[in-house]
Amino acid sequence: MKTVTASDANRHFSQILKAVSRGEAITIVSRGTAVAQIIPARPASNLEPARQRLIERLRSQPARGTRDWRRDELYD
């Protein structure tokens, strides 16, 4: 795992993204403390089955409560 300072990450962000796209994990350090980690994203296909199960479960549950409010009222 590679470690870079926050200022270097700011200056060389595109290079960091290229390294991450190749599978490398990078830790961002600010004043000697690790504050963030940039890791490769998981393919969306791994999440699709879980998403489908959630949608099916939500559709099978009955609606609760009444909707006696309007969206505009949320912003008053």
C-alpha atoms as an extended CHARMM CRD file, in Angstrom:
* protein
*
        76  EXT
         1         1  MET       CA              0.0000000000        0.0000000000        0.0000000000  PROA      1               0.0000000000
         2         2  LYS       CA              1.3600000000        3.3720000000       -1.0090000000  PROA      2               0.0000000000
         3         3  THR       CA              1.1700000000        6.4340000000        1.2690000000  PROA      3               0.0000000000
         4         4  VAL       CA              1.1260000000       10.0420000000        0.0420000000  PROA      4               0.0000000000
         5         5  THR       CA              0.6830000000       13.3770000000        1.7690000000  PROA      5               0.0000000000
         6         6  ALA       CA             -2.4870000000       15.3690000000        1.2670000000  PROA      6               0.0000000000
         7         7  SER       CA             -0.6270000000       18.0890000000       -0.6060000000  PROA      7               0.0000000000
         8         8  ASP       CA              0.9770000000       15.5440000000       -2.9710000000  PROA      8               0.0000000000
         9         9  ALA       CA             -2.4090000000       13.8960000000       -3.4850000000  PROA      9               0.0000000000
        10        10  ASN       CA             -3.8120000000       17.2840000000       -4.4290000000  PROA      10              0.0000000000
        11        11  ARG       CA             -0.9970000000       17.9800000000       -6.8990000000  PROA      11              0.0000000000
        12        12  HSD       CA             -0.9210000000       14.5150000000       -8.4890000000  PROA      12              0.0000000000
        13        13  PHE       CA             -4.5270000000       13.3800000000       -8.2360000000  PROA      13              0.0000000000
        14        14  SER       CA             -4.7580000000       12.0680000000      -11.8040000000  PROA      14              0.0000000000
        15        15  GLN       CA             -1.6560000000        9.9050000000      -11.2580000000  PROA      15              0.0000000000
        16        16  ILE       CA             -3.1580000000        8.5580000000       -8.0400000000  PROA      16              0.0000000000
        17        17  LEU       CA             -6.3740000000        7.6550000000       -9.8610000000  PROA      17              0.0000000000
        18        18  LYS       CA             -4.3810000000        5.8090000000      -12.5220000000  PROA      18              0.0000000000
        19        19  ALA       CA             -2.5590000000        3.8070000000       -9.8430000000  PROA      19              0.0000000000
        20        20  VAL       CA             -5.8420000000        2.9730000000       -8.1310000000  PROA      20              0.0000000000
        21        21  SER       CA             -7.3640000000        1.8900000000      -11.4340000000  PROA      21              0.0000000000
        22        22  ARG       CA             -4.4780000000       -0.5990000000      -11.7200000000  PROA      22              0.0000000000
        23        23  GLY       CA             -5.5080000000       -2.1010000000       -8.3720000000  PROA      23              0.0000000000
        24        24  GLU       CA             -3.2580000000       -0.2120000000       -5.9580000000  PROA      24              0.0000000000
        25        25  ALA       CA             -4.5940000000        1.1000000000       -2.6260000000  PROA      25              0.0000000000
        26        26  ILE       CA             -3.3260000000        4.5150000000       -1.5320000000  PROA      26              0.0000000000
        27        27  THR       CA             -3.4390000000        6.0640000000        1.9420000000  PROA      27              0.0000000000
        28        28  ILE       CA             -3.6130000000        9.8520000000        2.2440000000  PROA      28              0.0000000000
        29        29  VAL       CA             -1.7390000000       11.3180000000        5.2200000000  PROA      29              0.0000000000
        30        30  SER       CA             -2.2250000000       14.7750000000        6.7060000000  PROA      30              0.0000000000
        31        31  ARG       CA              0.2640000000       15.9520000000        9.3330000000  PROA      31              0.0000000000
        32        32  GLY       CA              1.4280000000       12.4050000000        9.9190000000  PROA      32              0.0000000000
        33        33  THR       CA             -2.0550000000       10.9560000000       10.4370000000  PROA      33              0.0000000000
        34        34  ALA       CA             -3.8210000000        8.7270000000        7.9330000000  PROA      34              0.0000000000
        35        35  VAL       CA             -7.0480000000       10.5170000000        6.9840000000  PROA      35              0.0000000000
        36        36  ALA       CA             -8.2720000000        8.6780000000        3.8920000000  PROA      36              0.0000000000
        37        37  GLN       CA             -7.7700000000        5.6210000000        1.7900000000  PROA      37              0.0000000000
        38        38  ILE       CA             -8.4030000000        5.4050000000       -1.9340000000  PROA      38              0.0000000000
        39        39  ILE       CA             -9.0820000000        1.8600000000       -3.0930000000  PROA      39              0.0000000000
        40        40  PRO       CA            -10.3300000000        0.3830000000       -6.3570000000  PROA      40              0.0000000000
        41        41  ALA       CA            -14.1070000000        0.3210000000       -6.6710000000  PROA      41              0.0000000000
        42        42  ARG       CA            -15.8550000000       -3.0240000000       -6.7410000000  PROA      42              0.0000000000
        43        43  PRO       CA            -17.5720000000       -3.8950000000       -9.9810000000  PROA      43              0.0000000000
        44        44  ALA       CA            -21.2510000000       -2.9770000000       -9.8870000000  PROA      44              0.0000000000
        45        45  SER       CA            -22.1630000000       -6.5290000000      -10.8490000000  PROA      45              0.0000000000
        46        46  ASN       CA            -21.2060000000       -7.7040000000       -7.3310000000  PROA      46              0.0000000000
        47        47  LEU       CA            -23.8240000000       -5.3840000000       -5.8580000000  PROA      47              0.0000000000
        48        48  GLU       CA            -26.6510000000       -6.1460000000       -8.2570000000  PROA      48              0.0000000000
        49        49  PRO       CA            -27.9690000000       -9.3190000000       -6.5430000000  PROA      49              0.0000000000
        50        50  ALA       CA            -28.1200000000       -7.5310000000       -3.1770000000  PROA      50              0.0000000000
        51        51  ARG       CA            -29.8690000000       -4.5750000000       -4.7840000000  PROA      51              0.0000000000
        52        52  GLN       CA            -32.4770000000       -6.8450000000       -6.3630000000  PROA      52              0.0000000000
        53        53  ARG       CA            -33.1350000000       -8.6370000000       -3.0570000000  PROA      53              0.0000000000
        54        54  LEU       CA            -33.6230000000       -5.2920000000       -1.3180000000  PROA      54              0.0000000000
        55        55  ILE       CA            -36.0690000000       -4.0580000000       -3.9620000000  PROA      55              0.0000000000
        56        56  GLU       CA            -38.0640000000       -7.3160000000       -3.7840000000  PROA      56              0.0000000000
        57        57  ARG       CA            -38.2220000000       -7.1290000000        0.0160000000  PROA      57              0.0000000000
        58        58  LEU       CA            -39.3670000000       -3.5030000000       -0.0380000000  PROA      58              0.0000000000
        59        59  ARG       CA            -42.0590000000       -4.2460000000       -2.6220000000  PROA      59              0.0000000000
        60        60  SER       CA            -43.3670000000       -7.1710000000       -0.5640000000  PROA      60              0.0000000000
        61        61  GLN       CA            -43.8250000000       -5.0570000000        2.5740000000  PROA      61              0.0000000000
        62        62  PRO       CA            -47.0950000000       -3.1950000000        3.0250000000  PROA      62              0.0000000000
        63        63  ALA       CA            -47.0000000000        0.5890000000        3.0200000000  PROA      63              0.0000000000
        64        64  ARG       CA            -47.1090000000        2.0420000000        6.5200000000  PROA      64              0.0000000000
        65        65  GLY       CA            -48.7080000000        5.2230000000        7.7480000000  PROA      65              0.0000000000
        66        66  THR       CA            -50.6210000000        7.7630000000        5.7700000000  PROA      66              0.0000000000
        67        67  ARG       CA            -49.3170000000       10.3750000000        3.4750000000  PROA      67              0.0000000000
        68        68  ASP       CA            -51.3110000000       13.4030000000        4.4330000000  PROA      68              0.0000000000
        69        69  TRP       CA            -48.5150000000       15.8400000000        3.6650000000  PROA      69              0.0000000000
        70        70  ARG       CA            -47.1940000000       17.4220000000        0.4970000000  PROA      70              0.0000000000
        71        71  ARG       CA            -43.5850000000       17.6050000000       -0.5650000000  PROA      71              0.0000000000
        72        72  ASP       CA            -43.7020000000       21.3990000000       -0.4470000000  PROA      72              0.0000000000
        73        73  GLU       CA            -44.4800000000       21.2400000000        3.2730000000  PROA      73              0.0000000000
        74        74  LEU       CA            -41.1030000000       19.6280000000        3.9490000000  PROA      74              0.0000000000
        75        75  TYR       CA            -39.3550000000       22.8740000000        3.0980000000  PROA      75              0.0000000000
        76        76  ASP       CA            -41.4250000000       25.2790000000        5.2200000000  PROA      76              0.0000000000
